């Protein structure tokens, strides 16, 4: 249901599918959209679940997601990231903050659609 919206959002932030973290981020956002408890336990719940799905380790998932967050911050669409964060970002967001920003944006979009 969210797949195309998530992909579109990630790509609009300047993160391409050539990064392994792209797939991890996409799947992780999907998990968080279905169960926001994942946002409360990124390292304990979210990374292990992504790792299980992709037959990887939690540490490689964490590293690859940090990489795509850096790509967005350093070479991507930082202006759009600032806009959807709804608050000033003075420093590069952590992976957890990045997930929260993306999930929050998609949730707001869903609420706007359901109200119209």
Long-range contacts (C-beta under 8 A, 24 or more apart in sequence): 2-29, 2-30, 2-33, 2-106, 3-30, 5-106, 5-109, 6-30, 6-33, 6-102, 6-106, 9-102, 9-105, 9-106, 10-102, 12-77, 12-80, 13-72, 13-76, 13-77, 13-80, 13-81, 14-71, 14-72, 14-75, 14-76, 14-77, 15-68, 15-71, 15-72, 15-76, 19-64, 19-67, 19-68, 19-71, 20-64, 21-64, 21-65, 21-66, 21-67, 21-68, 22-68, 23-54, 24-50, 24-54, 24-56, 24-61, 24-64, 24-65, 24-68, 25-65, 25-68, 25-98, 25-99, 25-102, 27-53, 27-54, 28-65, 28-99, 29-99, 29-102, 29-103, 29-106, 32-99, 32-103, 33-103, 33-106, 33-107, 36-103, 38-99, 39-96, 39-99, 39-100, 39-103, 42-95, 42-96, 42-99, 46-99, 62-95, 65-95, 65-98, 66-95, 69-93, 69-94, 69-95, 69-98, 72-98
